[in-house]
Amino acid sequence: MLKHKILKARRVLFTASGVAGCVIGLRLVGFWQPSELNAFDALFSLRPLEPKDERVVIVSIDEADLRRVGRWPIPDRVMVQLLNKLQSYQPRVMGLDIYRDLPVDPGHAELIQTYRTLPNLVGIEQIKDKANVGIPAPAILALRDQVGFNNLVFDVDGKVRRGLLYWNVDGVAHQSFALTLALAYLAREGVTPQAATTDPQYLQLGRAVFRRFEPDDGAYSHTDNGGYQFLANLRGPTGTFATISMTDVLAGRVSPEMLRDRIVIIGSTAVSLKDFFYTAYSSGLLGSTPQPVAGVELQANFVSQIVNAALQGRTAIKVWEKTQEYLWILIWAWIGTRLSWMLSSPRKSALAIFLAGAGLAGICYLFFLGGWWIPFVPPLVSLVGSSIVIIAHIAHLQDELKRSKEFLSKIINAIPDPVFVKDRQHRWIVLNQAYASLLGRPLEDLLEKSDDDVFPPHEADRLRQQDQQVFDTEQPQENENDFTNQQGVTYYISTKRSLHKDAAGNLFLVGVIRDITERKRMEEELKRTAAELVRSNAELEQSAHQLRHLANHDVLTSLPNRKLFYERLSQSIEWANENGQLVGLMFFDLDGFKLINDTHGHDVGDLLLKAVAKRLTGCLRGSDTVSRLGGDEFTVILPAIPNIQDAARVAEKILATLAKPFMIEGHMIWVTASIGVGLYPQDGTTADVLIKNSDSAMYCAKELGKNRYQFASTLTIKNDRRSHESE
């Protein structure tokens, strides 16, 4: 499972990286620039309009004004009247967005004089560039540095989306008309141009730093960034500033408060003069007719952007670094790839990609409201393109899967054993009739189903685990299970599972089943038979053990009998001979035992013998052997004793132990013993000789007074031993 997940993740990442790489490559050559600029315009059109900027007022020269004056250019005398009338309203600065490089009599001398008396008047010039021959400013205004150029920067589609602050010509820096007006207005606010602290090459005015436009900012690619350009953040389409006609000003039909301390810009709005330009707001939505903006209103937007940014920190249009853009494109390519892999359905994938694209648009819109212009078209293409690649790949896999199913069906239907084929989701995709018969279900009811749909939960879980183990290890495995079919019949089956892959890389789990119910029954019978044999063998061993015990032990006392006594004595002598040790042998019988039998009966006598045997085994070492040879005659073998004193101590211990009274059937019985002690090798080097001498020592102890022990080494053994008369 982990390996499959890693392979799937690699495939997703590889596809996403490939699509994103292609999109980024096209981005670098500017392929997406037109569509991305259109998306940029759409964001402007969707953005809520800002309120009118009361700092800026436009005095327009419209078609009605031209008809009243009767000519164009407007005579200098009319222009003098207009400027003086406006000055009487005390504006902070006035901008004349009309070329006045040539006299337009009558009134030219008066206009020159007016220029000298208006310190707050700014005129325009047009700097010579590739598209313009250049128009000089009025000489008197140029001498007083009351001039700004009004050249515009056009994109490849002819729209104005950028503004200019400075332009160097032959090493001389020129200020734009909008910047000159803005600086004149801001000077009263104590705001002067400075180098930005973050980057000295950028202009800082008050609260705003004007970042210089770079050739690849936003959607642009290798764009001319001559001069000091900035991205224009227009307030809205046409009509976004307070506008007064020239006629109303000359007629005195203007409220002084409307112009006092304002930035007043004079310019043409007459359609016939063709001083109109297309901007980001000109496109409109849903195919509406593009609406151009008058040049004077465009300049008003530039002035407003500069002033409001400096005084109020109005948001500029900001862009991401290239690495951020590339990562953004890669992320959306990964999203498209991931969604398509997860859904594996063209219809579901299309809906998911549509929703994801809507989400992308929403994100870009929210960023734009915050002043950020982030890529939309490249990530959207990455999203859709990666999804198409994956959907096409899935379609190829499904086509190969279909062919593989047909091929496998032909093969497995010819196999008599039950055979099934599963996919990674543990669903049956191919089955033969033998498998359906085994389960007791129609074949068509099983296809595309899983074990959970057919078997009880515990069996389904077991089968799923076995399947998954083969998927994980990619090694064939064989398992034996029992399962119950639909008729309640329980089978024992052996299933061999293995993985197979077709040309498209589809992975299948193929299982071949053999019915081993009969074999299992035979195995159970064999197990039961083996268990019976084990039990019988155990019983035989127990019986043999009991027989061996009876053959080697006294029935009454359970002490070793004469046979076992001889075996252990021979073993002790052999070991002592090899290791240079002594072996002690004690022969003894009970004094007066016949009288006890006669007085109390043989049952009491038998109980006494058992009690004597118990005391003897309790007072000796575990290695010592106590035996009963018959009647009241006992022996004790003391293997590996160091010296004769140890044998004496044992004999004394036995005498002391037996001297204590016995309570038998309510009778207090006293009994003593006469002990003969022989030592190997001094009293005999063979078992028979040692037994004979120890026995003689016992009779000697009886003759010497009973209740004592006698060592054989202290006796003179006679060839003819006197008959012993039993007491």
ABEGO torsion letter per residue (X at the ends): XAAAAAAAAAAAAAAAAAAAAAAAAAAAAGAAAAAAAAAAAAAAAABBBBBBBAABBBBBBBAAAAAAAGBOBBBAAAAAAAAAAAAAAGBABBBBBBBBABBBOBGAAAAAAAAAABAABBBBBBBBBAABAEBBBBAAAAAAGABBBABBBBBAAGBBABBBABBBBGGBBBBBAAAAAAAAAAAAAGBBBBBBAABAABBBBEABBBBBBBAABEABBGBBABEBBBBBBBAEBBGABBBBBAAAAAAGABBAAAABGBBBBBBBABAAAGBBBBBAAAAEBGGBBBBBBBAAAAAAAAAAAAAAAAAAGBBBBBBBBAAAAAAAAAAAAAAAAAAAAAAGBAAAAAAAAAAAAAAAAAAAAAAAAAGBBBBAAAAAAAAAAAAAAAAAAAAAAAAAAAAAAAAAAAAAAABABBBBBBBAAGBBABBBAAAAAAAGBBAAAABGBBAAAABBAAAAAAAAAAAAAAAAAGBBBBBBBBBBBAAGBBBBBBBBBBBBBBAAGBBBBBBBBBBAAAAAAAAAAAAAAAAAAAAAAAAAAAAAAAAAAAAABBAAAGBBBAAAAAAAAAAAAAAAAAAGBBBBBBBBBBBGAAAAAAAAEAAAAAAAAAAAAAAAAAABBAABBBBBAEEABBBBBBBGBABAAAAAAAAAAAAAAAABBBBBGGBBBBBBBBBBBBBOAAAEABAAAAAAAAAAAAAAAAAAGEGBBBBAAABBBBABBBBBBBX
